[in-house]
Amino acid sequence: MLSNKPKECPARLLAQARQHPRVTTAVINPINEISLASARMAQDQGLIEPILVGDIDTMRRQAEAMGWLLDHVRLVQAGDETEAARLGVALVSEGKAHSIMKGHVHTDILLRAVLGRAAGLRTDSRLSHVFYMTVPGSDQALCITDAVINVQPSVLDKLHIARNAIEFMHALGNPEPRVALLSGTEEVSKSMPSSQDAAELVKLAAMGALPGAVVEGPLAFDNAVSLEAAAIKGITGKVPGHADILLVPNLESGNFLFKQMVYFMGATAAGLVLGARVPIILTSRADPPEARLASCALASLYCAHRSAQTLVPVS
């Protein structure tokens, strides 16, 4: 039942990202082979200009073992993962880096450094994660949020999650993404809180809280992705069968969903943490190289979008 399809980094995504300058990226504690290989691959593909923050002797030794000469790569000494996270975040605060990549560091340590008030990376938005899911042989993508950070989000949390995902899709060139608010039913039911949250979010969207998107729900998964299923059930709208973003009820459901796509469909799960001043490339030890490369491409496009937004003159 498990898929044996080879993973793919979407060629169109990679080509789109290469149209923009390399993003200077603070790589946090890349002291093992997999994190160094990820940084090297993204550099070789023209996506990032890495700054490696960790124990320099260890990084040099690991890089030498894999044949990577670090003569032209900036290295910043850090004694442990906590110091590496602090120094990497400081590089962003000082304007010396414009994205962050997770190396051999615990996620909670990295995000704690990002959220520290002294770092200056916090915004009015809540941090959330977006997965950009693609399957081999297809240019179509489906975004899943949030399957990594927000465990049991409230309606307000989901509002922030949706806003982050919508801006993310804008950065990828989709001016009006279709957002499906997932639940186990299409009817609002007191016994299913996610359906009530979806109804509340639809009301907020109608009041202008989620501009630049079409937001509908509650929708069961089949109706969000299948026109046929929606037609059989008599469900109409712009989102059923055409969803670009699946906003899941909680982390567990999102985690199950993206891993099912990875292991049963051979999907590539690339993604970013959004809501801070810069995108955070949050890779996992189990991620294949294709997913890591795709995540760097997403960061490149997101940074280019953010940069263009700041250059737009105020009328």
N, C-alpha and C positions, 0 to 999 in steps of 0.2 A: 504493500500500500504506500510505503514511503517513496517519494519521487527521487529518481536518479538523474534527473535532467541537470546538465551543467549550469551553474549560475552565470548570469550575464549582468554586466554593468550597462545600462541602456545607452546605446551608441549616440542617440539623439541628445540625451542629457549631457553626455560628455562633450559632444561637439558644441552644444550651446554654452557650456561653462567655459570652454577654451576660448571663446570670443572675448572674454574679460581678462583683466590682469590677474596675475597670481595673487592670492590672498595671504598676507603675512599671518601665520598661524602659530600660536603658542601651543606646543605639544607638551602635555603635562606628564612628567616622569616616564619617558619612553626608555625604560631600562631593560626591557626584554625584547626578544626578536620580533614578536608579532606587532608591537606598537612601533618599533623602528621601521619595520618593513612597510607598515601603512603610511608613515610619513614619507618614506623614500618613494613609494609608488606614486603618491599624490604629487610629489615634487617632479618626478620623472614625467608625469602626464601633464605637467604645466598648470596644475590647479592651485598649489600652495607654495609659499616660501616658508619653510618651517624654521621655528626657533625651538631648539630642544632644551627643555628645562628639567634637569635631573642631575644625578651624580655623573660628572663628566668622565671620570675614568671608566665607569661601568658602561656608559653610552658609547665611548670610543671602542672599548673592547668588544662589545656586542656588534657594533657597526663594522669593525674590522673583520669579524668572523663571517659577516654576510657580504663582504666586499664593497662596503659603502665608505668612501673617503669623505670625511667631514671637514675637509680643509676650508670649504666655502660656506659652511653652515654655522650659524650663530649658536653657541652653546652657553647656557646659563647654569651655574652650579647651584644645586639644591641637595641638602643632606638626606631628605626623606620626602614622602609623597605629600605631606602637609605643607612643607616649605615649598615644594615644587608648585603646588596649587596656588599658594599665596603669591609667589613670584611670577607665575604665569598670568594670573589675573592682574597683577600690577603692570605687566607689559601692556595689557589692553587699556588699563586706566591711563597710562602715560601716552597712549596713541601709537605705541610701537608694534602692536599686533591688532588684527581686526577679526580674528576668530580664535576659538579654542578647540583643541582636540584632546580627548581623553586618551592617556597612555596607560601605564601600569599604576592606576590610582583608583581607590574606591570612589564610587559615584557620590556618596554622601559627603566625602571630604572635598571633592571638587566643587559641588554645588554650594556647600557651606562657604567656601572661599568666594564664589561668584556672588552670593547673596549678602556677604558682609557689607555693612553700610559704608565702611571706609573705602571699599573697592570702587564704589561709584558705578557699578554695572547694573544696579537695579533700575527698573522702570516702573511705570504704573501697572504693568501687566503681571500676572502670575506666570511663573515658569510652567511650560508644558512641553510635551514631546510629540512630534509628528513623524509617523512612518510613511515613507514613499514606497509603495509596493508595486513591483513590476514582475511579470512572468516571462520566461524565455520565449523569444519570437514575437513579442508584442510591444508596441510603443505606448500602449495605454497604461495608465497608472491609477492607483487607488490609494488615497491617504487615510490612515487610521490614527485617531487621536482620542484619548491619551492612554497609551498602553505601557508607560514607563514611570511616570512621576506621580501623578495625582491618583491616589488609591481609591478614594470614595468621594469624588468631587460633588460639591453643592451646585445649585443652579448658577450662583455667581461665579464659581470656579469654572463651570462649563461655558459660561459667557466668555471668560478670558481664553479658555482653550479654543473655542470657536474663532475668536478674533485672531489669535496667533496663527491658526491653520489657514484662515482666509487670506491673511497677508502673505503667508508662505506661498499659497497658490497664485496670488497676484505676482509674486516674485518670479514664478515659473512661467508667467505669460498668460495665465487664465484670469481674465478680468472679472468674471462673475461665476465663481465655483458653486456647484450645487452641493449643499450640505444636508446629509441625512442624519437625523437625530434618532439613533437606534434604541429600540426597546424590544421586548418579547411580544409585542402586540401593536396593532395600528389604532387601537382604541385607548382612550385615557381611562385608566383604572386605578382606584385607590390601592388595590392590592399589588400594583406594580409601580413603585415610585419613579422608575426611569421614564415611564409614560407621562407622568405628571410633570417631571422636569422638562421633558420635550415640549409639552404643551405650553409651559411657561416661557421657554426659550423662543418658541414661535411667536408668542405675543410680544416679547421684547424685540424680536427681529422686525416685526410689523411696525414697531414704534421707532425704528431707526437705530437700534442698538448694534446691529450687525450689517453695516453697509457693504456693498460690493459683493453680495452673495445672495443666492436663493436658498432659503432655509425652510425645511419641511420635516414634520414628524408629529407624533411618534411613527416610526417605520420599523417593521421587522426586517431582518437582514435580507431575506429573499426578495422582498419588495423594493428594497433600496437598490439592488444590483440587477434585478431581472425584470424586464418589461413584461415578459410572459406571466410571471407570477403576479405582478401588480394588476395586469389586465384580468386575470382569472378572478382575482379578489375584488375587482371593480375599484381599484385605488388609482386616482388620477393626480396629476400635478406635474411640475417640471423636474422633480428630483427622482421619483420612482423609476428604476431601471437606468438612471443616468448619473448616479451619485459620483461626485469627485472626492468628497470627504465623508468618512464615516465617523461620527462623533459617538463613541461607545459609552455605555452607562457607567463603567468603572474600569479600573486598571485590569482586573482579572479577566473580564470579557475581552478586552482589547488584546491582552497578552495571549489568550487562547487563540484569538482570531488570526493575529499576524503569524504565530507559529504554525498554525494549520496551513496557512498559505505557503510558508517556507518549506515545511516538511512534506506536505502532500502535493503541492503544485510546483515546487522548485522555485518559488518566488525569491526575489532579491529584496531584502528589507533594509533600505537606506533610511536615514533619519537624522533629525536635528532636535536639540532643545532650543526652544524659542522663548521670548519674553524678557531676555536680558538685552543689554546694549549690542551684543554681538552674538552670532550663532555659536552653539556648542556642538561639536561633532562627538557624539556619545556612542562610541563603538563598544561592542561586547567581545569577549574572548572567543565566543563561538562564531562570530561573524566571518564569512568568507572574504577574501580580498576584493571581490566585486562589490560587495555591500559597502565596504570601507571606502572604496574609490567613489562610488556613487554618492555617499554621504559628503565627501569633500566637494564633489561637483555641486551638490545642493547648497553647501555653504558659500561657494563662489557666486552662485546665482543670487542667493539671498543678500550677500554683501553688496553686489552690484545694484540690486534693487534699492537697498537702503541708501546707498551712496547717491543714486539718482534722485531719490525722494528729497534728500537734503539740498540738492542743487536746484530744485524747482523754485522759481521766484514766487514770492508772495504778491498777489495782485491787490 
